[in-house]
Amino acid sequence: MVPGRRPRPDSAMNKQKPQPVRIYMLGQFAVERGGEVIPSTAWKRRRPVELLAMIALSAGRIRHREEVIDRLWPDKDLEAGANNLYRAVHDLRRIVGEETVTFDRGVVGLASDAFVDVEAFEQAVASGDPASLEEAVGLYRGELLSDDPYASDLVVRRESLRQRFVDAGLQLAQHHRESDTTKQISMLRRVLEVDPTIQHAHRSLMQALVASGRRSDALRQFRECVKALREHLDAEPSPETLDLHAKIKATPDEPAPAPRDDSAAWNQLARRMLGTDEPAPLRGRSEALDHVRTLAEKRRGVLLIIGEAGVGKTRLAVETSRFASQAGSRLLAGAGYDFEGTAPYTPFVDAWSDYLRRNDLSLQGSPFATFEPTQGASAQEDRLRLFQTVERSLAELAAGQSACLLLEDVHLADESSLQLVHHLARTATHLPLLLVLTMREEEIRVGQPLHRLISGLGRERLASRVELRRLERTETRELISDLLDTEPNEAMLDEVYRLSEGNPFYTEELVRAMREGGGETVALPGDVLATVRHRVSRLGRGVERLLLSAAVVGQHFDFELVCRAAGIEVEQALEALELGIENRLIAEEDHQYRFRHALTREALYGGLTHARRVYLHRAVADALEKAVDQDTHAENLAFHHQAAGQIDRALPFLLAAAKRAMSRLGYGEAVGFFEQALELMDALGQDPGAERLEALLALGSMRVALGDLDDALRDLRTAAELESSDGWRPSVMQRAGALRLCALALIEAGDLEHAESTLEEALALLTKEATPDSEPAEMGNVLYLFAQLRWHQNRHDEAYDYAEQCLAQAEKLDEAVAIARGYEMLALACHSLGEWRKGTEFEERRQGVSNGALDVAGAFDAHL
């Protein structure tokens, strides 16, 4: 036996002296036998679980036959119930061991040496000393049998245990009050998670936060108290709570707080990113660990973790977040998702959504959920405003200390996200923010957005890099030892190292395949990804079907969706899912599931035949249409329909995805979707019509916003000249609008001569359309742009004249935004003519119309 290591469950020592069974019921039900958790697949029937829980919760750990039958089979007579009981006892003893459960003379019993967490919890609470109370609160991992919430016979016991935990927690918080404020705060938060209506716990927490220099957190806690009382009790805070809140508000700002160590947040992050909060040691990374620890302790900066797939980037990133948490940073983590379209800001939206869910906060707290473009503002202005909103949100989350934002798989991120990363990297020079980014080195291609980001960060000296290499042979031996809990023999080490070439993920997969194959010399496929597929196939057809469908959905997937797409019965799918989790292929996170490693999904997806891939994408698309809000999942639906060859069904979703990207300021992503949509229209032989016109106009406007002026002119001219085979053409208003956007692109390109002729063309169209009683609404937009053009040409008198016409047109239509723009241009022209007083009057009128929504100073910047 290796010194310092826990004996393996199948060692000779364990066979001679079996370890007692350990039964956990506080939180989700689990049983350990021989030091290993009995897999959920062993509990094929519900009755053995119910029987074990029943006797484990009984006084004396025994139940008489009649009691059990009456509880579990109330509709059976004694003889039929007894037959069911014998079967349940037989199944239970087979699962947990014959020595654990006895059945003698009509009495079912549980071995005296079996550990029961409920019993241990109650004994620890009864002892009452601080050490016992610590043990008790550690044992309370949630409500009694929380995976069976509707068991009416458990209601009283659940409430009793919950109250005992609350009492123990409050006693422990009081004990820590003088000695360890951090522990006191942590304990009070746990109590309030269980019962958020305890006002004196809220008050104690507010006082503790103030004592630790966190006045803003104390005020925030008061708001949480108010919210909880209203939601749960329809009540308001007591006078005592209100008085404390008033005193805290009246106190001066707190001094700089001591660093916090939020280990609970790190545990959650680790479980999400790695599938466990007790990851194995990092082998062969001592130099990298020293580097990231130093950066994390500074609590600001940008860290790029670069390496090939499977080399351990995420593991190092999670370790960096541990150091950051210990240094007092608030943790957020998000990921770039493959196979989910290119929705803008996906990894950031993921990070905020996860943080808000973990902290039981409204998802409306995300800056991406609440941000709305300003009417009349430019794309660049809106984007900057969004980026500044994200900055403020991070500062609020940091709560006066610092924030650590981990973004995994940045090579999959959309271009808008990369631009936000660059902005935040600059912000991190003065904001206490640590950005940790992981990316595959093989995905960094010259000229692509990711390469431009890395180059920009390098030029500005905003980021440090860690480039992970493969493990050496000695380090691979250490990793195998961790996986097996024993030293590998030389033959096994040679074979694994030959095939994995030091890649940690490949090493783990090969070792697991050997172990599951029953020995250390089992034949393995030469291709390591084929080994992954081999491992999955050995688990049975049900597991393979479920995981192949999941691989088509993406790295993250919803169980019910995948179950429908795979065409598997729910019970069979659940068993398959549990096997996937048990064999460390799948991890569960917040009611969703994901592949533990991207390479696992890639191996499965890459092994599909073309026909199977098309079929599964079609099945996923059909399941998605029935299961989700189609507007918010348009990117996914478009992708899967396209991959399934159903381009007619993909088209409307591409257009919806493009509009959604525009609304979220993801202009580059919107361009991509519109381009795909136009390609599908061509492939479908679609005659020009309103749908193509709308796409071309939107595409052109997005290109103008992005500065892609040549392509913008092409798209907009095409829109203005559209004509179908049956004689359909865009309306005069639509053609004039397209020409106006062309002129705008030409102005931005500095081609004022062609801009003027294009505007004249638009104005001629609109003049021809106008009547004495009505003028086209587009007329005001063209006049406004003419005023801008004359201003650019330093013909300020003419700019003033056009601005007056623009204002008159806007006032006829009573459009507030257009009126404000008219005043804006009049003010701009007056200032350029030296008529400052008159310009100021127009500016005051503009502010009166727009409530200050448009800023003339911003207009100067835009036009200069």
ABEGO torsion letter per residue (X at the ends): XBBGBBBBAABAAAAABBBBBBBBABEBBBBBBGGBBBBAAABABAAAAAAAAAAAABBGGBBBAAAAAAAABAABBAAAAAAAAAAAAAAAAAAAEAAABBBBGGBBBBBAABBBAAAAAAAAAAAGBAAAAAAAAAABAEBBGAABAABAAAAAAAAAAAAAAAAAAAAAAAAAAAABAAAAAAAAAAAAAABAABAAAAAAAAAAAAAAGBAAAAAAAAAAAAAAAAAAAGBBBBAAAAAAAAAAAABBBBBBBBBBBBAAAAAAAAAAAAGBABBBBBBGAAAAAAAAAAAAAAGBEBBBBBEBBGAGAAAAAAAAAAAAAAAGBBBBBBBBBBGAEBBBGAAAAAAAAAAAAAAGBBAAABAAAABBBBBGBBAAAAAAAAAAAAAAAAAAAAGGBBBBBBBBGAAABBAAAAAAAAAAAAAAAABBBBBBBBBBAAABBBGBAAAAAAAAAAAAGABBBBBBBBBBAAAAAAAAAAAAGBBBBAAAAAAAAAAAGGBAAAAAAAAAAAAAAGBAABBBBABAAAAAAAAAAAAEAAAAAAAAAAAAAEABBBAAAAAAAAGBBAAAAAAAAAAAAAAGABBBBGGBBBBABAAAAAAAAAABBAAAAAAAAAAAAAAAAAABBAAAAAAAAAAAAAAAGBAAAAAAAAAAAAAAAAAAGBAAAAAAAAAAAAAAAAAAGBBBBAAAAAAAAAAAAAAAAAGBAAAAAAAAAAAAABBBAAGBBBBAAAAAAAAAAAAAAAAAAGBAAAAAAAAAAAAAAAAAABBAABBBAAAAAAAAAAAAAAAAAGBAAAAAAAAAAAAAAAAAAGBAAAAAAAAAAAAAAAAAAGBAAAAAAAAAAAAAAAGGABBAAAAAAAAX
